Amino acid sequence: MDVIRSAQEIGAELRGARCRAQLTQTQVGKAVGYSASAISRIEAGRMRLEYDRLLALAALLGIPPDTLIGTPVPGRGPVDTVERPADEEDAVRRRNLFTGSLAIGATAALGSSQTSVAAGLVASRAGLEDALLSGLPQCESAPTAVAVQGAVTRARAALEAGAYQELSAALPKQLALATAAVREGHATEGLSALYAIAARVAIKAGDDHLLIVAADRAVQAARDGGHARALAEAHRMVSSGYRRAGRYDRAAQVAVRASDELASARDVPARARASAQGQLLATAAYTAAKGADRSSAMELLARAGAVAGRSADEQTAGGWFGPRQVILHEVSVHQVLSAPDKAVAAARRVDPRGLPLERVARLGLDVARAYNDWGRPEECLRALLSVERVVPQEVRRPGTRALTAGLLFGPGHVPGLREFATRTGALLV
């Protein structure tokens, strides 16, 4: 017989596990997106939890989910202590389980042996967060324009190689170098570029708060120096922040407006200007898809495609854009709009040779998600394994681990899935 546990019982269980783990309420809250006072209310049984957050806390503290809810997972009964109607469709409940189950990155905070790479990313991200919020470290080398450009080049190379952990650890000193160079009278473009890269690291880590801070710093540095192309990239990061907050209309507006403003920036070479515009329009297309606006998404993709013919080489000094980038966004758009067959068909048109490894991995993830939506778990796992071979850190990101956990709770047995989930930290053992 299923047992429905009260909020007070759940809170007491969580409090005991937290104390055994020697974690503070602040540490637990930070890991799962709550304040310390919210964790206190949860432990006292005075705050109701959504199911995915309950599973997040369970994963963080090493508690079997059925211990908290009083019924096995999957196949559980209704849970009065979370805000979920008892008669809701199983598919909806299972989708929330997928997105919240064990794989949202909270376990990395405890340094599980299966998630050493993810734990390292969390630790290095914490250093970056401290640098942005509490002050950059001292500059340890001569702050010259050449040194800053070298730092930007190395940071971009690390990002494109999928070395997120190493990049996150290196960024505080690189930002300190660029900041010191600005004080010495050098241009702010490199500083803006590094903050934009920091924003992308925040996206990889699923840290939306850090993304907002880094994007704002990128905008300010670009504005201070009057660098139109750097400002466009900074606004692309701002757009990403709005998108991840669910403000899709505003996110698309920011990206499109930045593209339009860049059109009049005659101090930027024509092809480089077109490349940046194309990136912004492709970003806006994906954002429109996230907002379920198919017509706008396809229109913006068409605009990006028209610009792609005028852009520089696909590998540019400021990033990467070209005809293949448009197709890559087409894959993403179809996947988000629940057209997995079209997403997979578009992916087959992409020649991955010469693409940055990070972009190849993102393509693989889109394909994996499309196969998952299509109800083809074996193909989904094959796509995830291909991503792991290209960029191992990509499959340990919170969103990817959630996808893997979802496969675990799906119908049927997928050979090799449990081993993959254990290896990547989506399954605790």
C-alpha positions in Angstrom: 0.0 0.0 0.0 1.3 3.5 -0.9 2.0 5.8 2.0 1.6 9.5 1.5 4.1 11.4 3.7 3.4 14.7 5.2 5.4 17.9 4.4 6.7 17.7 8.0 8.0 14.2 7.6 9.6 15.0 4.3 11.2 18.1 5.8 12.6 16.1 8.7 14.1 13.5 6.3 15.7 16.3 4.3 17.1 18.0 7.4 18.6 14.8 8.7 20.2 14.0 5.4 21.6 17.5 5.1 23.1 17.3 8.6 24.7 13.9 7.9 26.2 15.4 4.8 27.6 18.3 6.8 26.0 20.8 4.4 24.6 24.2 5.4 21.2 25.4 4.3 22.9 27.9 2.1 25.0 25.3 0.3 21.9 23.1 -0.3 19.8 26.0 -1.5 22.5 27.2 -3.9 22.8 23.7 -5.4 19.1 23.4 -6.2 18.1 27.0 -6.8 16.6 28.0 -3.4 17.5 30.5 -0.8 18.7 29.4 2.7 15.4 30.6 4.2 13.4 28.6 1.7 15.4 25.4 2.7 14.6 26.3 6.3 10.9 26.5 5.5 11.0 23.2 3.6 12.7 21.4 6.5 10.1 22.8 8.9 7.3 21.5 6.6 6.0 25.0 5.9 6.8 25.1 2.2 5.3 22.9 -0.5 7.6 21.5 -3.2 7.2 20.9 -6.9 8.0 17.3 -7.8 11.2 18.1 -9.8 12.6 20.1 -6.9 11.8 17.3 -4.5 13.8 14.9 -6.6 16.6 17.5 -6.9 17.0 17.6 -3.1 16.8 13.8 -3.0 19.6 13.5 -5.5 21.8 16.1 -3.8 21.4 14.5 -0.3 21.6 10.9 -1.5 18.0 10.0 -0.5 16.1 7.4 -2.5 13.1 9.3 -4.0 10.6 6.7 -2.8 11.8 7.3 0.8 10.5 10.8 0.5 7.2 10.2 -1.3 6.4 6.8 0.2 5.9 5.0 -3.1 8.3 3.5 -5.6 9.6 5.5 -8.7 8.3 5.0 -11.4 4.7 3.9 -10.9 4.1 6.1 -7.9 0.8 7.1 -6.5 -0.4 10.7 -6.0 1.7 12.9 -3.7 -0.2 15.4 -1.6 2.9 17.1 -0.3 3.8 18.5 -3.7 1.8 20.8 -5.9 0.5 18.2 -8.4 -3.1 17.2 -8.8 -3.8 13.5 -7.9 -5.6 12.8 -11.1 -3.1 14.4 -13.5 -2.1 12.4 -16.6 0.7 9.9 -16.0 2.5 11.3 -19.0 2.7 14.7 -17.5 3.9 13.4 -14.1 6.5 11.3 -15.9 7.7 14.3 -17.9 8.3 16.2 -14.7 10.2 13.2 -13.3 12.3 13.1 -16.4 13.3 16.8 -16.1 13.9 16.6 -12.4 15.2 13.1 -11.7 18.6 12.8 -10.3 20.2 14.5 -13.2 19.9 18.2 -12.8 23.5 18.6 -11.6 22.9 18.9 -7.9 24.8 15.6 -7.2 28.0 17.2 -8.6 28.2 19.4 -5.5 28.9 16.3 -3.4 31.7 15.1 -5.7 30.3 11.7 -6.5 32.9 9.3 -8.0 30.8 8.9 -11.1 30.6 12.7 -11.7 34.2 13.9 -11.2 34.1 15.9 -14.4 30.8 17.5 -13.5 32.0 18.2 -9.9 35.1 19.9 -11.4 32.9 22.1 -13.5 30.8 23.1 -10.5 34.0 23.9 -8.5 35.5 25.9 -11.3 32.2 27.7 -12.0 32.1 28.6 -8.3 35.5 30.3 -8.7 34.2 32.2 -11.7 31.1 33.2 -9.8 33.3 34.5 -6.9 35.4 36.5 -9.3 32.4 38.2 -10.9 30.6 38.9 -7.7 33.4 39.4 -5.1 36.2 40.8 -7.3 38.6 39.6 -9.8 42.0 38.2 -8.8 45.2 40.3 -9.2 46.6 40.5 -12.7 49.7 38.4 -12.9 51.2 39.4 -16.3 51.8 42.5 -18.3 48.3 43.9 -19.4 49.1 44.5 -23.0 46.7 44.5 -26.0 48.6 41.5 -27.4 48.2 39.6 -24.1 44.5 40.3 -24.0 44.0 39.1 -27.6 45.9 35.9 -26.8 43.6 35.3 -23.8 40.5 35.8 -25.9 41.9 33.4 -28.5 42.7 30.7 -25.9 39.3 31.2 -24.3 37.4 30.8 -27.6 39.5 27.7 -28.5 38.7 26.1 -25.1 35.0 26.8 -25.6 34.9 25.4 -29.1 36.8 22.3 -27.9 34.2 21.7 -25.2 36.8 22.2 -22.4 34.3 23.9 -20.2 35.9 23.0 -16.9 39.3 24.2 -17.9 37.8 27.4 -19.4 35.8 28.2 -16.3 38.9 27.9 -14.2 41.0 30.1 -16.5 38.5 32.9 -17.0 39.0 34.8 -13.7 42.7 35.5 -14.5 41.9 36.2 -18.1 39.2 38.7 -17.1 41.7 40.3 -14.6 44.2 40.7 -17.4 41.7 42.3 -19.7 40.4 44.6 -16.9 43.9 45.7 -16.1 44.6 46.4 -19.8 41.5 48.6 -19.9 42.9 50.6 -17.0 46.1 51.0 -19.0 44.2 52.6 -21.8 43.8 49.6 -24.1 40.5 48.8 -25.9 37.6 47.2 -24.0 36.6 44.8 -26.9 38.7 41.9 -25.5 37.1 42.4 -22.0 33.6 42.3 -23.5 34.5 39.2 -25.5 35.7 37.4 -22.4 32.6 38.3 -20.4 30.5 37.0 -23.3 32.4 33.8 -23.2 31.8 33.7 -19.4 28.1 34.0 -20.2 28.3 30.9 -22.4 30.1 29.0 -19.7 27.2 29.9 -17.4 24.8 28.5 -20.0 26.7 25.3 -20.1 26.6 25.0 -16.3 22.9 25.9 -16.2 23.6 28.9 -14.0 21.2 31.6 -15.2 22.1 34.0 -12.4 25.8 34.0 -13.5 24.7 34.3 -17.2 22.8 37.5 -16.4 25.8 39.0 -14.5 28.3 38.1 -17.2 26.1 39.3 -20.1 25.6 42.6 -18.4 29.3 43.1 -17.9 29.9 42.2 -21.6 27.3 44.9 -22.6 28.9 47.5 -20.4 32.4 46.8 -21.6 31.3 47.0 -25.3 29.4 50.2 -24.7 32.3 51.8 -22.9 34.5 51.3 -25.9 31.9 51.8 -28.6 32.6 48.4 -30.1 29.6 47.5 -32.3 30.5 43.9 -33.0 31.3 43.1 -29.4 28.0 44.8 -28.3 26.1 42.6 -30.8 27.6 39.4 -29.2 26.9 40.8 -25.7 23.3 41.4 -26.7 23.1 37.8 -28.0 24.0 36.7 -24.5 21.4 39.0 -23.0 18.9 37.4 -25.4 19.9 34.0 -24.1 19.2 35.2 -20.6 15.7 36.3 -21.4 15.0 33.1 -23.3 16.1 30.9 -20.4 13.8 33.0 -18.1 10.9 32.1 -20.4 10.6 35.6 -21.8 10.7 34.5 -25.4 9.2 37.6 -27.1 11.6 39.9 -25.3 14.5 37.6 -26.1 13.7 37.6 -29.8 13.2 41.3 -29.8 16.7 41.9 -28.2 18.4 39.7 -30.8 16.6 41.1 -33.8 17.1 44.7 -32.7 20.8 44.1 -32.2 21.0 42.6 -35.7 19.2 45.7 -37.2 21.4 48.1 -35.3 24.6 46.3 -36.5 23.5 46.9 -40.1 24.4 50.5 -39.7 27.7 49.9 -38.0 29.9 50.9 -41.0 33.1 50.7 -38.9 32.7 46.9 -38.9 33.8 45.1 -42.1 30.8 44.0 -44.2 31.4 40.3 -44.0 32.1 40.3 -40.3 29.0 42.4 -39.8 26.9 39.9 -41.8 28.3 37.0 -39.7 27.3 38.7 -36.5 23.9 39.6 -37.9 23.3 36.0 -39.0 24.2 34.7 -35.5 21.7 37.0 -34.0 18.9 36.1 -36.4 19.5 32.4 -36.0 19.4 32.9 -32.2 16.1 34.7 -32.6 14.7 31.9 -34.7 15.5 29.4 -32.0 14.0 31.7 -29.4 10.8 32.0 -31.4 10.6 28.2 -31.6 11.0 28.0 -27.8 8.0 30.3 -27.6 6.0 28.0 -29.9 5.9 30.6 -32.7 6.6 28.5 -35.7 5.9 31.1 -38.3 8.3 33.6 -36.8 11.0 30.9 -36.3 10.9 29.9 -39.9 10.9 33.5 -41.1 13.9 34.4 -39.0 15.7 31.2 -40.2 15.1 32.4 -43.7 16.5 35.8 -42.9 19.6 34.2 -41.3 20.0 32.1 -44.4 20.0 35.1 -46.7 22.6 36.7 -44.5 24.8 33.6 -44.4 25.6 34.1 -48.1 27.2 37.4 -47.3 29.1 36.4 -44.2 32.8 35.7 -43.9 34.3 32.2 -43.6 32.4 29.9 -41.3 35.3 30.1 -38.7 35.5 33.8 -38.0 37.5 35.9 -35.6 34.4 36.7 -33.5 32.8 33.3 -33.6 31.4 31.0 -36.1 28.6 31.5 -38.7 27.8 30.3 -42.2 25.3 28.2 -44.2 25.8 25.2 -42.0 25.1 27.3 -38.9 21.7 28.0 -40.4 21.0 24.3 -40.9 22.2 23.6 -37.3 19.6 26.0 -36.0 17.0 24.5 -38.3 17.7 21.2 -36.5 17.2 22.9 -33.1 14.0 24.7 -34.3 12.4 21.5 -35.6 13.3 19.6 -32.4 11.8 22.3 -30.2 8.7 22.5 -32.3 8.1 18.8 -31.8 8.9 17.7 -35.3 11.6 15.1 -34.7 11.5 13.6 -38.1 12.3 17.0 -39.7 15.0 17.6 -37.1 16.7 14.4 -37.9 16.3 15.0 -41.7 17.9 18.4 -41.3 20.8 17.0 -39.3 21.6 14.6 -42.1 22.3 17.6 -44.3 25.1 18.8 -42.1 28.7 18.0 -42.9 30.4 18.1 -39.5 33.9 18.2 -40.9 35.7 21.3 -39.8 33.0 22.4 -37.3 34.1 23.3 -33.8 33.7 20.2 -31.5 31.3 22.1 -29.2 29.0 22.7 -32.2 29.2 19.1 -33.3 28.3 18.0 -29.8 25.3 20.4 -29.7 24.1 18.9 -33.0 24.3 15.5 -31.5 22.3 16.5 -28.5 19.6 18.0 -30.7 19.5 14.7 -32.6 19.3 12.8 -29.3 16.4 14.9 -28.1 14.6 14.4 -31.4 14.9 10.7 -31.2 13.7 10.8 -27.6 10.7 12.8 -28.6 10.2 10.3 -31.5 10.0 7.4 -29.0 13.2 5.8 -30.3 15.4 5.4 -27.2 18.1 3.2 -28.8 18.8 5.9 -31.4 18.7 8.5 -28.7 21.4 6.6 -26.7 23.5 6.2 -29.8 23.4 9.9 -30.4 24.4 10.6 -26.8 27.3 8.2 -27.0 28.5 10.0 -30.1 28.4 13.3 -28.1 30.4 11.7 -25.4 33.1 10.7 -27.8 33.4 14.2 -29.2 33.0 16.3 -26.0 32.8 14.2 -22.8 31.9 17.2 -20.6 28.8 17.9 -22.7 27.0 14.7 -21.5 27.6 15.6 -17.9 25.8 18.9 -18.2 22.6 19.1 -16.1 20.2 19.1 -19.1 21.9 16.2 -20.8 21.8 14.2 -17.6 18.1 14.9 -17.2 17.6 13.5 -20.7 19.6 10.4 -19.8 17.6 9.9 -16.6 14.4 10.1 -18.7 15.5 7.3 -20.8 16.1 5.2 -17.7 12.5 5.5 -16.7 11.2 4.9 -20.1 9.5 1.7 -21.3 11.7 -1.2 -22.3 15.4 -2.0 -21.8 18.1 -0.1 -23.8 21.4 -2.0 -23.8 24.2 0.0 -22.4 22.0 2.8 -21.0 22.6 2.0 -17.4 26.3 2.0 -17.8 26.2 5.3 -19.7 23.9 6.9 -17.0 26.3 5.7 -14.2 29.3 7.0 -16.1 27.9 10.4 -16.7 26.3 10.9 -13.3 22.7 10.6 -14.3 22.3 7.6 -12.1 23.6 7.3 -8.5 25.1 4.0 -7.5 
